[in-house]
Amino acid sequence: MSRNSMRVGSIGVGFALSLVTVAGAQSKPAPEKVDEQVVVTATKRKESVQDVPISMNVFRGAALRDAGVTDVKELTASVPGVGFAQSATIPVISMRGFAGSPSNPAYDPAVTLYWDGIYAGRARQLQTPFFDIARVEVLRGPQGALLGKNTAAGAISFVTAEPTQELSAGLDTMYLFDREGVDVFGFVSGEIAPTLTARLALKYNHTNEGWLKNKSFGGRGDPRFDSIAGRFTLAWEPSENFRSIFRYERTDFEQLGWNKARLPSTVIPLEDQVDWVRDVANPQGQQEGVWLKPWQAVNEATWEFGGGYSLVSVTGYSAYKAESYSGAGAMNPEPLGSRLIEDFDQFSQELRVLSPTDGRFNWVAGLYYDTSNYDTDYTVRSIADTALSDPYTVLALFRQDGDTLSAYATGTFDITEAFSATVGLRWTHTEKHADYGQTVNYEVGIDPGITPAPGVINRVMTGDISTYRVDPSISLEYKITPDIMVYAAYSRGSKSGAFQNVNRTAVQAQFKLEPEASENYEVGLRSQWGDWLTANISIFQLTVDNLQTGQFVGAPPVLLNVNAGRARTKGIEWTLNARPSDYVTINFNGSYTTGKYLEYMGAPCTYYEALAGCTSAAGGANAAGRPLTLPKWTFSLSANVRVPLSDNLELTFIPEVTYRSSASIDAGGFNPFWGFQDATLKTNVRLGIGSPNDTWELALVGRNIFNELTVNSVYQYPGVGIVPHIDEGRNIGLQLSLRY
């Protein structure tokens, strides 16, 4: 991070605080107070966010739109303690220091996404842009008791907008200067019959330029995007006691080029090597990128009966087809290309009963079932004699079928008016079956001493996983006053066992990985001080056993997926939301997290261990005590300033700075030079002018406006160089918003 960037960021914050004073002095009538935020998926029923004993952040859809946040990658950049890493295989989300591995697309996530209550269990499902969002709930820590499987570190729930009774419509169109593209969103909503309301939302995004200039194509920018998506929502309310809402969504997403480059394997620090350029030819003349077509249908029906009881049914079907293609070494010419083709479908059904909430004891109980199929075709082809090997083609077919059945219940008992206890329990049975078949075909003679031997080699692996898991949770909540609550909580989570997927060297004994188990202790404070300040803080300790991880190891490098034994993180998380005047809000969210491995035999040798003679062939290293790869400090500081200019005109100013302290991003070797990302400060700004009733607005929206360059992951190809994945640079757009 440069000194100039820190100075400019400080100037931006200072400008925001100066506007606080200006706005606070305005004499215009104050706008109506925004309704209190509510959450649904955290406890399976509607509650004020301040009454939920969980460390969490809730983002309104309008706030995400104003900030120019349109995908998970941009969302996680503004959420402290949450990270995003990209690889040529899959993207992954981390929370409280834990994530799945970007080297295995068959891994279940440690941080699970939910779309309108539907479990999204594949990493590819977080890659497309989102739109027409009502709110996003970021839930930290294990959520096993209520949300279920694969929430070992946390969960993110997206809730899309519902139809309105009154006719309404909207259009947001943005021209992206740096990307030379457009981003357009529109919706129409209203009543179509006495008991029917509907909503249609469409989104289109197209960019001609990326943030990395590719010298192989005359400076053309990579990556470039093209997507179109639509969602139809239909709500049916034939009576006061019954409501059904159906959503159907489909997306066609295309990414051309990658955000990765190649650098020399030197002892020069990463920040002195990496730049906004790449020199990568299309491997074997074929276009690099991602082609993804997901769709889903979900119906949620609620029947209220018996004096306050509710029966809720959530039925969902989701599927996608995807293809990604990449040059492994990011070289020109590129001798090694890899293609991953995915085909996924999932059906799920949940039934839950909710008790009335007017007594001292209330409860939720439910059943959940899902079944899924996941197929991949993976091809790696070398077309030239290189230092890696002679020309060859690897064809790997992977098939996985899975079923999950679970039952859960949670109950809250008000011991006194101020003191209550909540106990939850979920029983889960997961079954998986997978088959793997691999063919290696050497296209010319092979050098002596290289294994496997020349010719065609067929390898088949098969496996079954059957696990039973009980995940409890308990929390004690005490309200010091009606607006101040302290809590202590214990929770467990789990992540199902997995199979090797794109590992070209694994044998049958290595095919299966053990399931993860997580355990979390947490204490916290949730407080509301009048109408002007919300202050929440949580202190946690999260331990994960049988941590599933993966790194590039060996020479030539191969993907190794293993259970890493045990790891633990500790930290503190906070949210401060202040409203010093009717026209100003200030948000300060942050986290401090430390983590280390407690057990990890056979870990890859670090840079310094390798210098001391450690080798993978000799069993690797004992990584107990080694720190996890995460930034210790992360925070987001933002303001929302509204300045009335007249009765019909209003100025809005929304600055944000995000900070992440230095961290190792090389999970395998912990190389202190090219595997280390320095501390970074990024600045986002939105400046708009429009009507106070939001019927129209013209705004200038900028993300990472000072073009801070950061890398989210890196791996080394011996004899070739290092390959970093570079985060998005400056992106500035002019947005016109219309509402009816």
Beta strands, then each sheet from edge to edge (+ up, - down):
strand 1: 38-39
strand 2: 47-48
strand 3: 56-60
strand 4: 82-86
strand 5: 91-95
strand 6: 98-99
strand 7: 111-115
strand 8: 118-120
strand 9: 133-140
strand 10: 154-160
strand 11: 168-176
strand 12: 181-193
strand 13: 196-207
strand 14: 212-214
strand 15: 220-222
strand 16: 224-239
strand 17: 242-256
strand 18: 277-278
strand 19: 289-305
strand 20: 309-327
strand 21: 336-354
strand 22: 361-382
strand 23: 392-414
strand 24: 419-442
strand 25: 456-481
strand 26: 484-495
strand 27: 498-499
strand 28: 512-513
strand 29: 516-529
strand 30: 533-545
strand 31: 548-553
strand 32: 558-563
strand 33: 566-581
strand 34: 584-599
strand 35: 601-603
strand 36: 621-622
strand 37: 633-646
strand 38: 649-660
strand 39: 663-664
strand 40: 676-677
strand 41: 680-690
strand 42: 696-703
strand 43: 711-717
strand 44: 721-726
strand 45: 731-739
sheet 1: 1+ 2-
sheet 2: 3+ 9- 10+ 7+ 8-
sheet 3: 4+ 5- 6+
sheet 4: 11+ 12- 13+ 16- 17+ 19- 20+ 21- 22+ 23- 24+ 25- 26+ 29- 30+ 33- 34+ 37- 38+ 41- 42+ 45- 11+
sheet 5: 15+ 14- 18-
sheet 6: 27+ 28-
sheet 7: 31+ 32-
sheet 8: 35+ 36-
sheet 9: 39+ 40-
sheet 10: 43+ 44-
end
